[in-house]
Amino acid sequence: MSRRRTLGTKKKIALLVSAAAVAGGGAFVMASTSNAAQSPRTLSAADSNVCQGLATALGNNQKFIDGQRANPDAQSAARIANREAVIAQIKVQQKASGCVVGESAQGSQSTQPAQSAPPAQSAPPSQAASAPAGNANAGGAAASGSAQQVCKGSTVTLSGEAGAPAASSNQFPAGTTLKVTNLDNNKSTTVKVTSVSGSCVLLNNAAFEQVREPGKFLIRRAVIEKVG
């Protein structure tokens, strides 16, 4: 009898230990699931306009670097070093914005349907005559009666470069004056092309700030005009 009671007690202890282990394992699984749910989600270009704009900027700079490496000249090494520094800064911005670091969206500046960027309407002659030469609008653009719309359907993003407002382009030489209008907020900026890029026009940080919408790094509905 005493032996049976002893065995019964041991079985009870073993059962209690097993139950505790199962409960502990369940608690661990629940804690792991909870921690995973609380961890922030990394966003891709398809999830966020901010991430798409940064990915586009990175892609355009990488495209420029690839072009310089394919057809180098005496200044290619310096240009590549500059753009690599820009890409590094864009990656910092991607991380801070919760985006996939290093995501690239090359080719996002391809031509889009014409209705996304309707032609700019010229101001009536009376208004044009009343505006002083060189007068800047909300974005700093100067009035011009000889503006020619270019790169129809192109989106506009930033190059990530610092300095005074300026632009880079693969279609217009340095010294060309371009006016960029964001149709979503009617802000414009007029800048000179100072370097080469992998797209029709990239605005540096200062110029992009003049026309951007808060929290966005890509202008989908843009009008680009050559004014000088």
For each residue, the residues with C-beta under 8 A, 3 or more apart:
1: 4 5
2: 5 6
3: 6 7
4: 1 7 8
5: 1 2 8 9
6: 2 3 9 10
7: 3 4 10 11
8: 4 5 11 12
9: 5 6 12 13
10: 6 7 13 14
11: 7 8 14 15
12: 8 9 15 16
13: 9 10 16 17
14: 10 11 17 18
15: 11 12 18 19
16: 12 13 19 20
17: 13 14 20 21
18: 14 15 21 22
19: 15 16 22 23
20: 16 17 23 24
21: 17 18 24 25
22: 18 19 25 26
23: 19 20 26 27
24: 20 21 27 28
25: 21 22 28 29
26: 22 23 29 30
27: 23 24 30 31
28: 24 25 31 32
29: 25 26 32 33
30: 26 27 33 34
31: 27 28 34 35
32: 28 29 35 36
33: 29 30 36 37
34: 30 31 37 38
35: 31 32 38 39
36: 32 33 39
37: 33 34
38: 34 35
39: 35 36
40: 98
41: 98
42: 98 99 100
43: 47 48 51 97 98 99 100
44: 47 48 51 99 100 103
45: 48 51 52 55 56 99 100 103 105
46: 52
47: 43 44 51
48: 43 44 45 51 52 97 98 99
49: 52 53 215 216 217 218
50: 53 54 97 99 215 216 217
51: 43 44 45 47 48 54 55 94 97 98 99 100 103
52: 45 46 48 49 55 56 105 108 217 218
53: 49 50 56 57 157 158 216 217 218
54: 50 51 57 58 90 93 94 97 99 103 217
55: 45 51 52 58 59 94 99 100 103 104 105 108
56: 45 52 53 59 60 105 108 109 155 157 217 218
57: 53 54 60 61 90 157 158 159 160 202 217
58: 54 55 61 62 87 90 91 94 102 103 104 105
59: 55 56 62 63 104 105 106 107 108
60: 56 57 63 64 106 109 157 159 197 198 199 202
61: 57 58 64 65 83 86 87 90 159 160 197 198
62: 58 59 65 66 83 87 104 106 198
63: 59 60 66 67 106 198 199
64: 60 61 67 68 79 83 170 196 197 198
65: 61 62 68 69 80 83 84 87
66: 62 63 69 70 198
67: 63 64 70 71 198
68: 64 65 71 72 76 79 80 83
69: 65 66 72 76 80
70: 66 67
71: 67 68
72: 68 69 76 77
73: 76
74:
75: 78 79
76: 68 69 72 73 79 80
77: 72 80 81
78: 75 81 82
79: 64 68 75 76 82 83 195 196
80: 65 68 69 76 77 83 84
81: 77 78 84 85
82: 78 79 85 86 161
83: 61 62 64 65 68 79 80 86 87
84: 65 80 81 87 88
85: 81 82 88 89
86: 61 82 83 89 90 159 160 161
87: 58 61 62 65 83 84 90 91 160
88: 84 85 91 92
89: 85 86 92 93 160
90: 54 57 58 61 86 87 93 94 160
91: 58 87 88 94 95 101 102
92: 88 89 95 96
93: 54 89 90 96 97 160
94: 51 54 55 58 90 91 97 99 100 101 102 103
95: 91 92 98 99 101
96: 92 93
97: 43 48 50 51 54 93 94
98: 40 41 42 43 48 51 95
99: 42 43 44 45 48 50 51 54 55 94 95 103
100: 42 43 44 45 51 55 94 103
101: 91 94 95
102: 58 91 94
103: 44 45 51 54 55 58 94 99 100
104: 55 58 59 62
105: 45 52 55 56 58 59 108
106: 59 60 62 63
107: 59 110
108: 52 55 56 59 105 155
109: 56 60 154 155 157 199 200
110: 107
111: 152 153 154
112: 116 117 153 154 155
113: 116 153
114: 117 118 152 153
115: 118
116: 112 113 153 220 221
117: 112 114 152 153 154 183 221 222 223
118: 114 115 183 223
119: 149 152 223
120: 147 149 181 223 225
121:
122: 128 145 147
123: 127 128 131 143
124: 127 128
125: 128 129
126: 129 130
127: 123 124 130 131
128: 122 123 124 125 131 143 145
129: 125 126
130: 126 127
131: 123 127 128 135 143
132: 135
133: 142 143
134: 142
135: 131 132 142 143
136: 139 140 141 142 190
137: 140 141 143 187 188
138: 186 187 188
139: 136 180 181 182 187 188 189 190 210 211
140: 136 137 165 188 189 190 210
141: 136 137 179 181 188 189 190
142: 133 134 135 136 179 190 227
143: 123 128 131 133 135 137
144: 147 179 225 227 228
145: 122 128
146: 227
147: 120 122 144 179 225 226 227
148: 225 226 227
149: 119 120 152 223 224 225 226
150: 171 172 178 200 224 225 226
151: 154 171 200 201 224
152: 111 114 117 119 149
153: 111 112 113 114 116 117
154: 109 111 112 117 151 199 200 201 222 224
155: 56 108 109 112 218 219 220 222
156: 180 182 201 202 203 218 219 222 224
157: 53 56 57 60 109 202 203 208 217 218 219
158: 53 57 202 203 204 205 208 212 217
159: 57 60 61 86 168 197 202 203 204 205
160: 57 61 86 87 89 90 93 204 205
161: 82 86 166 168 195 204 205
162: 204 205 206
163: 166 204 206
164: 206
165: 140 189 191 203 204 206 207 210
166: 161 163 191 192 193 194 195 203 204 206 207
167: 178 180 191 192 193 194 201 202 203 204 207
168: 159 161 193 194 195 196 197 201 202 204
169: 172 176 178 193 196 197 199 200 201 202
170: 64 196 197 198 199 200
171: 150 151 200
172: 150 169 176 178 193 201 226
173: 176 193
174: 192 193 194 195
175: 192 193
176: 169 172 173 192 193 226 228
177: 190 191 192 193 226 227 228
178: 150 167 169 172 190 191 192 193 201 224 225 226 227
179: 141 142 144 147 188 189 190 224 225 226 227
180: 139 156 167 188 189 190 191 201 203 207 211 219 222 223 224 225
181: 120 139 141 186 187 188 211 222 223 224 225
182: 139 156 185 186 187 188 211 212 213 219 221 222
183: 117 118 186 221 222 223
184: 213 219 220 221
185: 182 211 213
186: 138 181 182 183
187: 137 138 139 181 182 210 211
188: 137 138 139 140 141 179 180 181 182 211
189: 139 140 141 165 179 180 203 207 210 211
190: 136 139 140 141 142 177 178 179 180 227
191: 165 166 167 177 178 180 203 207
192: 166 167 174 175 176 177 178
193: 166 167 168 169 172 173 174 175 176 177 178 201
194: 166 167 168 174
195: 79 161 166 168 174
196: 64 79 168 169 170
197: 60 61 64 159 168 169 170 201 202
198: 60 61 62 63 64 66 67 170 202
199: 60 63 109 154 169 170 202
200: 109 150 151 154 169 170 171 224
201: 151 154 156 167 168 169 172 178 180 193 197 224
202: 57 60 156 157 158 159 167 168 169 197 198 199
203: 156 157 158 159 165 166 167 180 189 191 207 208 211
204: 158 159 160 161 162 163 165 166 167 168 207 208
205: 158 159 160 161 162 208 209
206: 162 163 164 165 166 209 210
207: 165 166 167 180 189 191 203 204 210 211
208: 157 158 203 204 205 211 212 217
209: 205 206 212
210: 139 140 165 187 189 206 207
211: 139 180 181 182 185 187 188 189 203 207 208 219
212: 158 182 208 209 216 217 219
213: 182 184 185 216
214:
215: 49 50
216: 49 50 53 212 213 219
217: 49 50 52 53 54 56 57 157 158 208 212
218: 49 52 53 56 155 156 157
219: 155 156 157 180 182 184 211 212 216 222
220: 116 155 184
221: 116 117 182 183 184
222: 117 154 155 156 180 181 182 183 219
223: 117 118 119 120 149 180 181 183
224: 149 150 151 154 156 178 179 180 181 200 201
225: 120 144 147 148 149 150 178 179 180 181
226: 147 148 149 150 172 176 177 178 179
227: 142 144 146 147 148 177 178 179 190
228: 144 176 177
